[in-house]
Amino acid sequence: MESSDDPLYLKFAELRLSRQLPELFTEIEFMRRFDVSRAALRAVLSRIQQEGWIEQRAGQGWRLLPMIDSVEAYEESYSFRATIEPSGLLSPTFQIDRETLATCRKQQEFIANGGYLTMTPQELFEANSLFHETLAACSGNRFLHQTVRRLDQLRRLVEYRQASTRAPRKGQAEEHLAILDCLERGDRLAAADQMRRHLEQARRKKVDPSLFE
């Protein structure tokens, strides 16, 4: 991970990925462990809660929520996405939101044209998620859209770590643009085929056991 983000947040992220965070914990424990104020800790915990990988308990303390934290789960998530996301592009209720797709195109073009060299893992993840969740929303299938959003939450931390390696950031953006090209010319079949290849290639290139060591 890169150091441009909140150091306390990154400490929690590393502990979660390395399975060193207890399933249940209190704020006092980590105030002492990291020598930080309650306000600083609360700010980070609130962010993590919004991202969907912890929840506040009804009584006292916090509870971990499931994340993709093994190479098997990471690979399974890509295999699942390669099934559902192309089908969303072929859905009879699919409708293009041209304004939102234009925003996605501008973002992906920026990444492909060198933006990936300066963007943080968090920024790259958000751009990637926006692309996939936008197309899922265009499917008109609320369950597919919710599933893609939840998968994005589950893979957030491992994708942060992945983005800090020599992952093919430029190539991914170019593949996203190729999918948008197909959709903009009305060829949803080709877009679905491109999406399937994109996710299968990502699975082959990005699923690496060393990410979880």
Backbone hydrogen bonds in HBPLUS format (Angstrom, degrees):
<---DONOR---> <-ACCEPTOR-->    atom                        ^
c    i                          cat <-CA-CA->   ^        H-A-AA   ^      H-
h    n   atom  resd res      DA  || num        DHA   H-A  angle D-A-AA Bond
n    s   type  num  typ     dist DA aas  dist angle  dist       angle   num
A0010-LEU N   A0006-ASP O   3.03 MM   4  6.36 160.6  2.07 156.6 162.3     1
A0011-LYS N   A0007-PRO O   2.98 MM   4  6.22 145.1  2.10 142.7 151.7     2
A0012-PHE N   A0008-LEU O   3.17 MM   4  6.51 158.5  2.22 147.5 151.9     3
A0013-ALA N   A0009-TYR O   2.94 MM   4  6.25 157.0  1.99 150.4 157.7     4
A0014-GLU N   A0010-LEU O   2.93 MM   4  6.12 161.1  1.97 149.1 153.0     5
A0015-LEU N   A0011-LYS O   2.99 MM   4  6.20 161.0  2.03 148.9 154.4     6
A0016-ARG N   A0012-PHE O   2.88 MM   4  6.08 152.4  1.96 147.9 155.6     7
A0017-LEU N   A0013-ALA O   2.99 MM   4  6.22 163.0  2.02 150.9 155.0     8
A0018-SER N   A0014-GLU O   2.99 MM   4  6.10 149.3  2.08 145.3 153.5     9
A0020-GLN N   A0015-LEU O   2.76 MM   5  4.89 163.2  1.79 158.4 157.0    10
A0019-ARG N   A0016-ARG O   3.12 MM   3  4.99 158.4  2.17 102.3 106.9    11
A0064-LEU N   A0023-GLU O   2.87 MM  41  5.10 155.8  1.93 146.2 152.2    12
A0025-PHE N   A0062-TRP O   3.07 MM  37  5.43 156.8  2.12 143.8 149.1    13
A0062-TRP N   A0025-PHE O   2.73 MM  37  5.43 160.3  1.77 165.3 172.3    14
A0031-MET N   A0027-GLU O   2.84 MM   4  6.05 146.0  1.96 155.7 167.0    15
A0032-ARG N   A0028-ILE O   3.10 MM   4  6.25 160.3  2.14 150.5 153.9    16
A0033-ARG N   A0029-GLU O   2.99 MM   4  6.16 156.8  2.05 137.4 144.9    17
A0034-PHE N   A0030-PHE O   2.98 MM   4  5.75 165.3  2.00 137.1 140.6    18
A0035-ASP N   A0031-MET O   2.85 MM   4  5.30 115.0  2.28 125.8 139.8    19
A0036-VAL N   A0031-MET O   3.17 MM   5  5.06 144.2  2.31 127.2 137.7    20
A0041-LEU N   A0037-SER O   3.05 MM   4  6.27 162.9  2.08 149.7 154.7    21
A0042-ARG N   A0038-ARG O   2.75 MM   4  5.87 163.3  1.78 152.3 157.6    22
A0043-ALA N   A0039-ALA O   3.06 MM   4  6.22 154.9  2.13 144.4 150.3    23
A0044-VAL N   A0040-ALA O   3.33 MM   4  6.61 156.6  2.39 143.3 148.2    24
A0045-LEU N   A0041-LEU O   2.89 MM   4  6.15 165.8  1.91 158.2 162.7    25
A0046-SER N   A0042-ARG O   2.82 MM   4  5.93 152.3  1.89 149.7 156.8    26
A0047-ARG N   A0043-ALA O   3.17 MM   4  6.39 152.8  2.25 138.7 145.5    27
A0048-ILE N   A0044-VAL O   2.94 MM   4  6.23 163.4  1.97 153.3 157.7    28
A0049-GLN N   A0045-LEU O   2.86 MM   4  6.03 152.0  1.94 143.2 151.1    29
A0050-GLN N   A0046-SER O   3.01 MM   4  6.25 155.3  2.07 145.1 151.0    30
A0051-GLU N   A0047-ARG O   2.99 MM   4  6.32 142.1  2.13 144.3 155.5    31
A0053-TRP N   A0048-ILE O   3.39 MM   5  6.15 170.9  2.40 152.7 152.4    32
A0052-GLY N   A0049-GLN O   3.05 MM   3  5.12 147.1  2.17  98.6 108.8    33
A0065-LEU N   A0053-TRP O   3.10 MM  12  4.89 165.2  2.12 120.8 117.3    34
A0055-GLU N   A0063-ARG O   2.88 MM   8  5.35 148.1  1.98 148.9 159.1    35
A0063-ARG N   A0055-GLU O   2.83 MM   8  5.35 158.1  1.88 159.1 166.2    36
A0057-ARG N   A0061-GLY O   3.01 MM   4  5.70 166.9  2.03 138.1 141.8    37
A0068-ILE N   A0154-LEU O   2.90 MM  86  5.41 167.9  1.92 139.1 135.3    38
A0074-TYR N   A0070-SER O   3.00 MM   4  6.23 157.1  2.05 150.6 157.6    39
A0075-GLU N   A0071-VAL O   3.02 MM   4  6.18 160.2  2.06 145.1 149.5    40
A0076-GLU N   A0072-GLU O   2.94 MM   4  6.14 161.5  1.98 149.6 155.2    41
A0077-SER N   A0073-ALA O   2.94 MM   4  6.08 150.5  2.03 144.2 151.6    42
A0078-TYR N   A0074-TYR O   3.30 MM   4  6.63 152.4  2.38 143.0 148.9    43
A0079-SER N   A0075-GLU O   3.05 MM   4  6.35 158.2  2.09 151.6 157.9    44
A0080-PHE N   A0076-GLU O   2.93 MM   4  6.12 157.5  1.98 149.9 155.7    45
A0081-ARG N   A0077-SER O   2.95 MM   4  6.13 160.3  1.99 145.1 150.8    46
A0082-ALA N   A0078-TYR O   2.92 MM   4  6.07 151.2  2.00 146.2 153.6    47
A0083-THR N   A0080-PHE O   2.99 MM   3  5.25 147.9  2.10 103.7 113.8    48
A0084-ILE N   A0080-PHE O   3.05 MM   4  6.45 162.4  2.09 157.3 160.9    49
A0085-GLU N   A0081-ARG O   2.95 MM   4  5.57 161.2  1.99 145.0 151.2    50
A0088-GLY N   A0084-ILE O   3.07 MM   4  6.32 141.1  2.22 144.9 155.0    51
A0088-GLY N   A0085-GLU O   3.17 MM   3  5.12 125.6  2.49  94.4 108.0    52
A0089-LEU N   A0086-PRO O   3.09 MM   3  5.27 126.5  2.38  99.5 112.6    53
A0090-LEU N   A0087-SER O   3.12 MM   3  5.14 137.3  2.31  96.7 108.7    54
A0091-SER N   A0088-GLY O   3.26 MM   3  5.07 161.5  2.30  98.9 104.2    55
A0094-PHE N   A0091-SER O   3.02 MM   3  5.24 164.6  2.05 115.4 117.4    56
A0095-GLN N   A0138-CYS O   2.82 MM  43  5.27 155.0  1.89 146.2 153.0    57
A0101-LEU N   A0097-ASP O   2.92 MM   4  6.15 162.7  1.95 159.3 165.2    58
A0102-ALA N   A0098-ARG O   2.90 MM   4  5.98 144.0  2.03 139.2 148.5    59
A0103-THR N   A0099-GLU O   3.16 MM   4  6.50 145.9  2.28 139.0 147.5    60
A0103-THR N   A0100-THR O   3.11 MM   3  5.07 119.3  2.50  92.8 107.6    61
A0104-CYS N   A0100-THR O   2.99 MM   4  6.37 155.8  2.05 148.3 154.8    62
A0105-ARG N   A0101-LEU O   2.82 MM   4  6.08 157.8  1.87 147.8 153.9    63
A0106-LYS N   A0102-ALA O   3.01 MM   4  6.21 165.3  2.03 147.7 151.0    64
A0107-GLN N   A0103-THR O   3.09 MM   4  6.29 158.8  2.14 147.1 152.8    65
A0108-GLN N   A0104-CYS O   2.86 MM   4  6.09 164.2  1.89 156.9 161.1    66
A0109-GLU N   A0105-ARG O   2.83 MM   4  5.96 156.3  1.89 154.7 161.1    67
A0110-PHE N   A0106-LYS O   3.08 MM   4  6.24 151.6  2.16 139.9 147.3    68
A0111-ILE N   A0107-GLN O   3.09 MM   4  6.44 156.2  2.15 146.2 152.2    69
A0112-ALA N   A0108-GLN O   2.94 MM   4  6.12 170.9  1.94 151.2 153.6    70
A0113-ASN N   A0109-GLU O   2.92 MM   4  5.96 144.2  2.05 143.4 152.6    71
A0115-GLY N   A0110-PHE O   2.86 MM   5  5.34 146.5  1.97 154.0 148.8    72
A0114-GLY N   A0111-ILE O   3.18 MM   3  5.59 150.1  2.27 118.2 117.8    73
A0116-TYR N   A0111-ILE O   3.33 MM   5  4.83 158.8  2.38 125.0 119.2    74
A0117-LEU N   A0114-GLY O   3.06 MM   3  5.69 161.1  2.10 117.3 122.9    75
A0118-THR N   A0115-GLY O   3.10 MM   3  5.73 152.2  2.18 117.1 123.7    76
A0119-MET N   A0115-GLY O   3.10 MM   4  6.19 138.0  2.28 152.7 165.0    77
A0124-LEU N   A0120-THR O   2.99 MM   4  6.28 162.6  2.02 158.4 163.2    78
A0125-PHE N   A0121-PRO O   2.92 MM   4  6.04 156.0  1.98 144.1 151.0    79
A0126-GLU N   A0122-GLN O   2.98 MM   4  6.20 163.9  2.00 149.5 153.5    80
A0127-ALA N   A0123-GLU O   3.05 MM   4  6.24 157.1  2.11 146.1 152.0    81
A0128-ASN N   A0124-LEU O   2.97 MM   4  6.14 160.9  2.01 148.8 154.2    82
A0129-SER N   A0125-PHE O   2.81 MM   4  6.01 163.2  1.83 156.6 161.5    83
A0130-LEU N   A0126-GLU O   2.91 MM   4  6.03 157.9  1.95 144.2 150.3    84
A0131-PHE N   A0127-ALA O   3.16 MM   4  6.39 157.4  2.21 145.0 150.0    85
A0132-HIS N   A0128-ASN O   3.18 MM   4  6.51 170.1  2.19 156.1 156.5    86
A0133-GLU N   A0129-SER O   2.81 MM   4  5.84 165.1  1.83 158.2 163.2    87
A0134-THR N   A0130-LEU O   2.90 MM   4  5.77 147.8  2.00 140.8 149.1    88
A0135-LEU N   A0131-PHE O   3.24 MM   4  6.52 162.7  2.27 149.7 153.0    89
A0136-ALA N   A0132-HIS O   3.04 MM   4  6.22 150.7  2.13 140.4 149.2    90
A0137-ALA N   A0133-GLU O   2.90 MM   4  6.06 149.8  1.99 141.5 149.1    91
A0138-CYS N   A0134-THR O   3.00 MM   4  6.31 147.0  2.11 143.4 152.6    92
A0139-SER N   A0136-ALA O   3.18 MM   3  5.28 142.8  2.32  97.7 108.3    93
A0140-GLY N   A0137-ALA O   3.19 MM   3  5.91 161.0  2.23 116.7 121.3    94
A0145-HIS N   A0141-ASN O   3.03 MM   4  6.31 165.4  2.05 157.2 161.6    95
A0146-GLN N   A0142-ARG O   2.93 MM   4  6.07 160.6  1.96 142.8 148.1    96
A0147-THR N   A0143-PHE O   2.92 MM   4  6.04 151.2  2.00 141.9 150.0    97
A0148-VAL N   A0144-LEU O   2.98 MM   4  6.25 161.9  2.01 154.7 158.3    98
A0149-ARG N   A0145-HIS O   3.03 MM   4  6.27 160.3  2.07 149.1 154.8    99
A0150-ARG N   A0146-GLN O   2.92 MM   4  6.12 156.6  1.98 145.0 151.5   100
A0151-LEU N   A0147-THR O   2.89 MM   4  6.13 157.9  1.94 150.2 156.4   101
A0152-ASP N   A0148-VAL O   2.98 MM   4  6.20 147.9  2.08 143.8 152.4   102
A0153-GLN N   A0149-ARG O   3.07 MM   4  6.44 150.9  2.16 145.0 152.5   103
A0154-LEU N   A0150-ARG O   2.96 MM   4  6.28 157.3  2.01 150.2 156.3   104
A0155-ARG N   A0151-LEU O   2.98 MM   4  6.16 144.4  2.11 145.1 153.6   105
A0156-ARG N   A0153-GLN O   3.42 MM   3  5.31 158.1  2.47  99.4 105.7   106
A0159-GLU N   A0155-ARG O   2.95 MM   4  6.01 152.5  2.03 160.1 168.9   107
A0160-TYR N   A0156-ARG O   2.98 MM   4  6.30 144.0  2.11 146.5 156.6   108
A0161-ARG N   A0157-LEU O   3.15 MM   4  6.51 162.7  2.18 150.3 153.2   109
A0162-GLN N   A0158-VAL O   2.81 MM   4  6.00 153.5  1.88 141.6 150.3   110
A0163-ALA N   A0159-GLU O   2.80 MM   4  5.88 157.8  1.85 146.3 151.3   111
A0164-SER N   A0161-ARG O   3.19 MM   3  5.28 141.0  2.35  98.0 108.9   112
A0165-THR N   A0162-GLN O   3.06 MM   3  5.45 162.9  2.09 112.2 117.5   113
A0169-ARG N   A0167-ALA O   2.72 MM   2  5.63 132.5  1.94 114.9  99.2   114
A0172-GLN N   A0168-PRO O   3.02 MM   4  6.22 154.2  2.09 151.3 158.2   115
A0173-ALA N   A0169-ARG O   3.17 MM   4  6.46 161.4  2.21 151.7 155.7   116
A0174-GLU N   A0170-LYS O   3.04 MM   4  6.33 154.8  2.10 149.2 156.6   117
A0175-GLU N   A0171-GLY O   2.95 MM   4  6.20 149.6  2.05 145.9 154.0   118
A0176-HIS N   A0172-GLN O   2.95 MM   4  6.27 152.2  2.03 147.8 155.6   119
A0177-LEU N   A0173-ALA O   2.98 MM   4  6.28 154.7  2.04 146.7 153.3   120
A0178-ALA N   A0174-GLU O   3.02 MM   4  6.30 145.1  2.14 140.8 150.0   121
A0179-ILE N   A0175-GLU O   3.12 MM   4  6.44 150.1  2.22 145.8 152.8   122
A0180-LEU N   A0176-HIS O   3.03 MM   4  6.39 158.3  2.08 149.6 155.6   123
A0181-ASP N   A0177-LEU O   2.88 MM   4  6.14 150.7  1.97 145.4 153.6   124
A0182-CYS N   A0178-ALA O   3.20 MM   4  6.48 156.9  2.25 144.0 148.3   125
A0183-LEU N   A0179-ILE O   3.11 MM   4  6.43 162.1  2.14 151.7 156.3   126
A0184-GLU N   A0180-LEU O   2.90 MM   4  6.04 160.9  1.94 154.4 159.4   127
A0185-ARG N   A0181-ASP O   3.20 MM   4  6.43 134.0  2.43 141.2 151.7   128
A0185-ARG N   A0182-CYS O   3.29 MM   3  5.41 136.9  2.49  96.5 107.8   129
A0187-ASP N   A0182-CYS O   2.89 MM   5  5.14 151.0  1.97 159.7 151.7   130
A0186-GLY N   A0183-LEU O   2.98 MM   3  4.96 157.1  2.04 103.0 109.4   131
A0191-ALA N   A0187-ASP O   3.09 MM   4  6.35 151.5  2.17 141.7 150.4   132
A0192-ALA N   A0188-ARG O   2.86 MM   4  6.04 157.0  1.91 146.9 152.0   133
A0193-ASP N   A0189-LEU O   3.05 MM   4  6.30 154.8  2.12 143.6 150.5   134
A0194-GLN N   A0190-ALA O   2.84 MM   4  6.09 155.6  1.90 147.4 154.4   135
A0195-MET N   A0191-ALA O   2.84 MM   4  6.07 154.7  1.90 147.6 154.9   136
A0196-ARG N   A0192-ALA O   2.96 MM   4  6.18 158.7  2.00 147.3 152.5   137
A0197-ARG N   A0193-ASP O   3.07 MM   4  6.31 165.7  2.09 148.4 152.0   138
A0198-HIS N   A0194-GLN O   2.83 MM   4  5.97 155.7  1.89 147.6 155.3   139
A0199-LEU N   A0195-MET O   2.98 MM   4  6.22 161.5  2.02 153.7 156.5   140
A0200-GLU N   A0196-ARG O   2.96 MM   4  6.15 158.3  2.01 149.6 156.3   141
A0201-GLN N   A0197-ARG O   2.86 MM   4  5.94 157.2  1.92 149.2 155.2   142
A0202-ALA N   A0198-HIS O   3.00 MM   4  6.15 152.3  2.07 139.7 147.9   143
A0203-ARG N   A0199-LEU O   2.96 MM   4  6.16 152.0  2.04 141.5 148.7   144
A0204-ARG N   A0200-GLU O   3.12 MM   4  6.40 157.7  2.17 143.6 148.7   145
A0205-LYS N   A0201-GLN O   2.90 MM   4  6.10 155.4  1.96 151.1 158.1   146
A0206-LYS N   A0202-ALA O   2.78 MM   4  5.54 156.5  1.84 150.3 155.7   147
A0207-VAL N   A0203-ARG O   3.26 MM   4  5.52 156.9  2.32 130.4 135.7   148
A0211-LEU N   A0208-ASP O   2.99 MM   3  5.80 163.6  2.02 126.8 131.3   149
A0212-PHE N   A0209-PRO O   3.03 MM   3  5.77 161.8  2.06 121.4 126.6   150
A0213-GLU N   A0210-SER O   3.28 MM   3  5.13 169.8  2.29 103.8 105.9   151
